[in-house]
């Protein structure tokens, strides 16, 4: 999150009007009804879609991707859209209720933390659909999208062990929630599949926005011998990129393609195609074919990709690249299962 000079990149990302992750494959014990919610009846027949984000949409990562998805829905389906930043459970519920009462047919809560509020409000607004980007809570009109970013971070863990000179990598996280822990668990597992003695040191900030704290945490990890860093902290991640650029250690991007944030040191990014997932759900809701279920999307579905920085491809030896390519094909084929944190299904 040269930095194209960091200052230039940071300012550009802040100004861009882009509107920060992730394991349960079993279906909820209480199956959702197959009858899709009836569409909201509005006088102008507008299809209305809203987005709640936990942080600023200028973060060059998790929240920016969600806003890109909202804009894609607007452009493809001629929808009326709205977005609001919410930070607390009370604000989550208030915003859900506000949009539902104004006849928004589809409302996204962008993160694991939105699922309780979505379940609570959905009972009062059965004609609106509530989607959370992570979690396991399913109702007739509530569903989570599980982005399997772990598949990309596993490969980046392997990459780290293959190129690191110190045998240590640092992970900087925002808030310690299951989907975030899952990406770091997979990262460590990937590294240890190459070198069982490889060490991954994890540091959580307790927030998604403190750029200074992320830079401080990254600097501390570098001082402990970490010569490659992977941040997953939304807007705060930019601080880690700044530290890596100054100390000349390798970086790995998450959620969005962040290779251009620090092109001199960023090897690759694990990327989520959130816009395509948002559009798929919106089309279902608009056509009245939506049903509540856990929608799990990974590399097989081409929603998760590992995007290499072409400027640094020569830093990955051919034999290491071959090993990464083989592992990626195994993940896609289902012969390599990436470890992750389980999210227990939440019953109605």
DRENROGU-70419 format. One record per residue (C-alpha): residue number from 0; residue in one letter; x, y, z. Coordinates in steps of 0.05 Angstrom, whole numbers, padded with zeros to 5 digits, m for minus. Example, Ala and Ser with C-alpha at 12.3 -4.5 7.8 and 13.67 -1.06 7.14 Angstrom:
REC   n res     px     py     pz
REC   0   A  00246 m00090  00156
REC   1   S  00273 m00021  00143
***
This chain:
REC   n res     px     py     pz
REC   0   X  00000  00000  00000
REC   1   X  00240  00099 m00125
REC   2   X  00158  00089 m00089
REC   3   X  00143  00121 m00155
REC   4   X  00171  00164 m00104
REC   5   X  00132  00140 m00043
REC   6   X  00104  00210 m00031
REC   7   X  00078  00215 m00103
REC   8   X  00047  00146 m00100
REC   9   X  00016  00159 m00032
REC  10   X m00015  00225 m00053
REC  11   X m00041  00196 m00118
REC  12   X m00073  00138 m00082
REC  13   X m00105  00184 m00032
REC  14   X m00135  00227 m00087
REC  15   X m00160  00169 m00128
REC  16   X m00234  00160 m00118
REC  17   X m00232  00086 m00108
REC  18   X m00285  00072 m00061
REC  19   X m00149 m00066  00068
REC  20   X m00186 m00223  00094
REC  21   X m00217 m00303  00088
REC  22   X m00243 m00420  00123
REC  23   X m00299 m00462  00119
REC  24   X m00319 m00504  00061
REC  25   X m00378 m00538  00093
REC  26   X m00449 m00512  00085
REC  27   X m00486 m00484  00145
REC  28   X m00524 m00535  00185
REC  29   X m00588 m00496  00176
REC  30   X m00596 m00493  00100
REC  31   X m00622 m00428  00071
REC  32   X m00689 m00432  00035
REC  33   X m00684 m00437 m00040
REC  34   X m00737 m00384 m00050
REC  35   X m00701 m00319 m00070
REC  36   X m00720 m00255 m00034
REC  37   X m00773 m00214 m00070
REC  38   X m00744 m00150 m00099
REC  39   X m00757 m00084 m00065
REC  40   X m00814 m00048 m00097
REC  41   X m00794  00023 m00114
REC  42   X m00832  00075 m00152
REC  43   X m00776  00087 m00202
REC  44   X m00756  00013 m00210
REC  45   X m00683  00031 m00195
REC  46   X m00635 m00024 m00176
REC  47   X m00600  00003 m00114
REC  48   X m00535 m00025 m00086
REC  49   X m00497  00000 m00025
REC  50   X m00429 m00014  00006
REC  51   X m00405 m00009  00078
REC  52   X m00329 m00007  00087
REC  53   X m00289 m00010  00152
REC  54   X m00238  00039  00126
REC  55   X m00224  00091  00072
REC  56   X m00233  00071 m00001
REC  57   X m00167  00106 m00018
REC  58   X m00126  00051  00016
REC  59   X m00099  00020 m00049
REC  60   X m00122 m00047 m00023
REC  61   X m00181 m00082  00010
REC  62   X m00230 m00024  00012
REC  63   X m00208  00005 m00055
REC  64   X m00224 m00062 m00088
REC  65   X m00294 m00062 m00058
REC  66   X m00308  00007 m00085
REC  67   X m00283 m00015 m00153
REC  68   X m00333 m00072 m00148
REC  69   X m00389 m00024 m00131
REC  70   X m00372  00020 m00191
REC  71   X m00370 m00042 m00235
REC  72   X m00441 m00059 m00212
REC  73   X m00463  00011 m00228
REC  74   X m00433  00011 m00297
REC  75   X m00454 m00060 m00317
REC  76   X m00524 m00060 m00287
REC  77   X m00542  00014 m00289
REC  78   X m00550  00012 m00214
REC  79   X m00556  00070 m00165
REC  80   X m00499  00062 m00115
REC  81   X m00478  00090 m00048
REC  82   X m00419  00078 m00001
REC  83   X m00406  00095  00072
REC  84   X m00347  00083  00118
REC  85   X m00367  00050  00184
REC  86   X m00322  00031  00242
REC  87   X m00363  00002  00299
REC  88   X m00416 m00053  00305
REC  89   X m00468  00001  00322
REC  90   X m00450  00038  00259
REC  91   X m00454 m00026  00218
REC  92   X m00525 m00039  00241
REC  93   X m00546  00033  00233
REC  94   X m00520  00036  00162
REC  95   X m00552 m00030  00142
REC  96   X m00619 m00007  00169
REC  97   X m00613  00060  00135
REC  98   X m00600  00031  00067
REC  99   X m00652 m00024  00074
REC 100   X m00705  00026  00096
REC 101   X m00689  00067  00033
REC 102   X m00703  00006 m00011
REC 103   X m00632 m00014 m00029
REC 104   X m00640 m00085 m00056
REC 105   X m00567 m00105 m00044
REC 106   X m00522 m00083  00012
REC 107   X m00449 m00105  00019
REC 108   X m00414 m00104  00087
REC 109   X m00341 m00109  00069
REC 110   X m00309 m00155  00120
REC 111   X m00316 m00211  00170
REC 112   X m00337 m00162  00224
REC 113   X m00403 m00144  00189
REC 114   X m00437 m00212  00193
REC 115   X m00471 m00204  00261
REC 116   X m00503 m00138  00242
REC 117   X m00524 m00165  00175
REC 118   X m00559 m00225  00207
REC 119   X m00594 m00180  00257
REC 120   X m00620 m00129  00207
REC 121   X m00638 m00179  00153
REC 122   X m00696 m00206  00195
REC 123   X m00729 m00138  00193
REC 124   X m00717 m00127  00118
REC 125   X m00730 m00193  00083
REC 126   X m00733 m00160  00014
REC 127   X m00661 m00135  00018
REC 128   X m00600 m00180  00008
REC 129   X m00541 m00171  00055
REC 130   X m00472 m00196  00033
REC 131   X m00410 m00199  00077
REC 132   X m00341 m00208  00046
REC 133   X m00319 m00264  00093
REC 134   X m00352 m00301  00150
REC 135   X m00400 m00361  00154
REC 136   X m00467 m00330  00172
REC 137   X m00521 m00352  00123
REC 138   X m00595 m00334  00122
REC 139   X m00647 m00332  00067
REC 140   X m00624 m00262  00049
REC 141   X m00554 m00263  00079
REC 142   X m00491 m00294  00051
REC 143   X m00415 m00289  00058
REC 144   X m00365 m00289  00001
REC 145   X m00302 m00328  00022
REC 146   X m00243 m00302 m00018
REC 147   X m00189 m00355 m00013
REC 148   X m00131 m00307 m00010
REC 149   X m00094 m00360  00030
REC 150   X m00080 m00396 m00036
REC 151   X m00039 m00336 m00059
REC 152   X m00005 m00323  00008
REC 153   X  00015 m00397  00012
REC 154   X  00052 m00388 m00053
REC 155   X  00083 m00323 m00029
REC 156   X  00106 m00360  00033
REC 157   X  00141 m00410 m00012
REC 158   X  00171 m00352 m00051
REC 159   X  00197 m00320  00012
REC 160   X  00233 m00383  00034
REC 161   X  00262 m00391 m00035
REC 162   X  00291 m00321 m00040
REC 163   X  00304 m00300  00032
REC 164   X  00376 m00297  00055
REC 165   X  00361 m00292  00130
REC 166   X  00307 m00346  00135
REC 167   X  00259 m00296  00166
REC 168   X  00198 m00259  00141
REC 169   X  00152 m00209  00175
REC 170   X  00077 m00203  00171
REC 171   X  00041 m00139  00190
REC 172   X m00034 m00145  00202
REC 173   X m00089 m00097  00219
REC 174   X m00140 m00126  00268
REC 175   X m00130 m00199  00289
REC 176   X m00193 m00230  00258
REC 177   X m00199 m00302  00231
REC 178   X m00193 m00286  00156
REC 179   X m00130 m00245  00167
REC 180   X m00099 m00298  00212
REC 181   X m00116 m00348  00158
REC 182   X m00074 m00312  00105
REC 183   X m00014 m00310  00152
REC 184   X m00024 m00383  00172
REC 185   X m00021 m00403  00099
REC 186   X  00039 m00358  00086
REC 187   X  00077 m00392  00142
REC 188   X  00057 m00461  00118
REC 189   X  00080 m00445  00048
REC 190   X  00148 m00421  00074
REC 191   X  00157 m00482  00118
REC 192   X  00140 m00529  00060
REC 193   X  00205 m00504  00030
REC 194   X  00246 m00494  00093
REC 195   X  00219 m00525  00158
REC 196   X  00263 m00478  00198
REC 197   X  00238 m00415  00165
REC 198   X  00212 m00363  00215
REC 199   X  00151 m00318  00204
REC 200   X  00143 m00263  00256
REC 201   X  00073 m00233  00259
REC 202   X  00056 m00163  00285
REC 203   X m00015 m00138  00292
REC 204   X m00030 m00063  00295
REC 205   X m00100 m00066  00325
REC 206   X m00127 m00021  00270
REC 207   X m00129 m00013  00195
REC 208   X m00108  00059  00186
REC 209   X m00046  00077  00226
REC 210   X  00008  00085  00172
REC 211   X  00059  00107  00223
REC 212   X  00048  00046  00267
REC 213   X  00054  00001  00207
REC 214   X  00120  00033  00187
REC 215   X  00145  00026  00259
REC 216   X  00124 m00047  00261
REC 217   X  00157 m00061  00194
REC 218   X  00221 m00028  00216
REC 219   X  00223 m00069  00279
REC 220   X  00214 m00133  00239
REC 221   X  00270 m00113  00192
REC 222   X  00314 m00101  00253
REC 223   X  00298 m00172  00276
REC 224   X  00327 m00199  00211
REC 225   X  00265 m00204  00167
REC 226   X  00287 m00190  00095
REC 227   X  00217 m00197  00065
REC 228   X  00151 m00168  00090
REC 229   X  00078 m00182  00076
REC 230   X  00028 m00131  00102
REC 231   X m00047 m00142  00104
REC 232   X m00072 m00079  00140
REC 233   X m00112 m00039  00090
REC 234   X m00092  00035  00089
REC 235   X m00039  00024  00143
REC 236   X m00001 m00023  00096
REC 237   X  00028  00038  00061
REC 238   X  00073  00049  00122
REC 239   X  00103 m00020  00113
REC 240   X  00117 m00006  00040
REC 241   X  00152  00058  00060
REC 242   X  00196  00022  00110
REC 243   X  00213 m00033  00060
REC 244   X  00231  00019  00008
REC 245   X  00277  00056  00056
REC 246   X  00310 m00007  00083
REC 247   X  00313 m00042  00015
REC 248   X  00279 m00107  00035
REC 249   X  00230 m00146 m00007
REC 250   X  00154 m00135 m00002
REC 251   X  00093 m00176 m00020
REC 252   X  00026 m00142 m00035
REC 253   X m00042 m00168 m00013
REC 254   X m00115 m00160 m00036
REC 255   X m00101 m00111 m00093
REC 256   X m00043 m00111 m00142
REC 257   X  00006 m00068 m00102
REC 258   X  00067 m00080 m00145
REC 259   X  00069 m00008 m00167
REC 260   X  00065  00019 m00096
REC 261   X  00139  00002 m00086
REC 262   X  00162 m00027 m00152
REC 263   X  00236 m00029 m00133
REC 264   X  00223 m00079 m00076
REC 265   X  00156 m00112 m00087
REC 266   X  00163 m00183 m00115
REC 267   X  00090 m00200 m00125
REC 268   X  00019 m00189 m00101
REC 269   X m00036 m00237 m00081
REC 270   X m00097 m00206 m00116
REC 271   X m00172 m00214 m00105
REC 272   X m00219 m00199 m00163
REC 273   X m00272 m00170 m00117
REC 274   X m00306 m00130 m00173
REC 275   X m00324 m00193 m00212
REC 276   X m00351 m00227 m00149
REC 277   X m00393 m00166 m00132
REC 278   X m00421 m00165 m00203
REC 279   X m00439 m00239 m00200
REC 280   X m00478 m00229 m00135
REC 281   X m00512 m00166 m00161
REC 282   X m00535 m00201 m00224
REC 283   X m00565 m00257 m00182
REC 284   X m00603 m00207 m00138
REC 285   X m00627 m00167 m00197
REC 286   X m00652 m00230 m00233
REC 287   X m00682 m00258 m00168
REC 288   X m00639 m00321 m00172
REC 289   X m00600 m00306 m00108
REC 290   X m00601 m00358 m00052
REC 291   X m00564 m00353  00014
REC 292   X m00502 m00397  00017
REC 293   X m00427 m00391  00028
REC 294   X m00395 m00371 m00037
REC 295   X m00322 m00394 m00037
REC 296   X m00277 m00366 m00091
REC 297   X m00204 m00381 m00103
REC 298   X m00153 m00395 m00157
REC 299   X m00196 m00448 m00190
REC 300   X m00250 m00396 m00202
REC 301   X m00197 m00346 m00225
REC 302   X m00217 m00297 m00170
REC 303   X m00150 m00305 m00133
REC 304   X m00086 m00294 m00173
REC 305   X m00013 m00286 m00159
REC 306   X  00013 m00227 m00199
REC 307   X  00088 m00221 m00205
REC 308   X  00124 m00155 m00212
REC 309   X  00157 m00159 m00281
REC 310   X  00212 m00112 m00260
REC 311   X  00236 m00163 m00207
REC 312   X  00223 m00230 m00241
REC 313   X  00298 m00242 m00246
REC 314   X  00302 m00242 m00170
REC 315   X  00265 m00309 m00170
REC 316   X  00312 m00364 m00196
REC 317   X  00284 m00409 m00252
REC 318   X  00284 m00470 m00207
REC 319   X  00245 m00432 m00153
REC 320   X  00196 m00407 m00205
REC 321   X  00185 m00478 m00230
REC 322   X  00169 m00500 m00159
REC 323   X  00119 m00443 m00150
REC 324   X  00086 m00459 m00216
REC 325   X  00078 m00532 m00197
REC 326   X  00047 m00514 m00129
REC 327   X m00001 m00466 m00162
REC 328   X m00026 m00518 m00211
REC 329   X m00035 m00567 m00153
REC 330   X m00078 m00516 m00116
REC 331   X m00121 m00505 m00177
REC 332   X m00128 m00579 m00188
REC 333   X m00146 m00591 m00115
REC 334   X m00088 m00637 m00101
REC 335   X m00055 m00586 m00054
REC 336   X m00099 m00562  00003
REC 337   X m00077 m00497  00034
REC 338   X m00085 m00492  00110
REC 339   X m00131 m00438  00137
REC 340   X m00172 m00418  00198
REC 341   X m00240 m00451  00202
REC 342   X m00301 m00406  00209
REC 343   X m00355 m00443  00246
REC 344   X m00423 m00439  00211
REC 345   X m00470 m00392  00248
REC 346   X m00540 m00420  00257
REC 347   X m00603 m00378  00250
***
